[in-house]
């Protein structure tokens, strides 16, 4: 068991690639192409939102900046 963990952690990228490939292949077989594509799209959107949140992204700040842009008439 210890040797298996060493092998996995020394080749972690390959292990993740194989795991994700297997999951996607099983989803394609059992639920179909479009449902799998939809799930992958939702996961990617969730990843992007999580990444932005981790980096300090704030919807309130974006809305505030947009409103200030309209108030200051920066469009001309």
N, C-alpha and C positions, 0 to 999 in steps of 0.2 A: 504494500500500500504506500509506503514511504517513497519507494522508487517511482511509482506512478505519479505521485504529487510533484516530485522533482522534475519528471518529464513534462508534466503539464505546465508548471511554472517556468520552466526553461524555454518552452515554446508556446507561450500564452497567446500570442497573436494568431498562430496557426490553430490552436485549440478553439479560440473564439470564432474564427472563420468557419471551422468545421461545424461547430455547434449552431451558429446562425444559419449556415447553409442547410443543415439537416432540418431545422425548424421551418425554414421557408419551403423546403421541398415537401415536408409533411403537410404544411398548410395548403400548398398547391394541389396536392393529391386529394386531401379530404374536404376542403371547402371551396376550391376553385380559384381561378386566376384573379377575377375582379375583387372578390372578398379579401384575398391575400394582399392585393395591391392597396386596397382601402386600409387594411390594418397597418401595413408598412407606412403608408402616408400619415396616418394618425400618430404612429410612433415617432416619425421624423419631426412632425409638428411639435409633439410633446418634448422631444429632445431640444429643439430650437428654443422653445419657450423656457424650458428649464435652464438652458445655457444663458439665455438673456437675463433671467432672474438671478442666477449666480453672479453675473457680471454687474449687477446693480441696476438693471433695466427697470424703469418705472413708467407705467402707462400714464400716471398723473403728470409726470414731467413732460412726456411727449405731448399730451393734450394741452398743457400749459404753454409749451413752446409754440404750438400751432396757433393758439389763441393770441399770443403775443405777436406772432408774425402778422396776423390779420389786423390787429390793433395798430401796429406800427406802420402798416401799409408797405411792407417790404417787397410787395409784388411789382412795384413800378420801377 
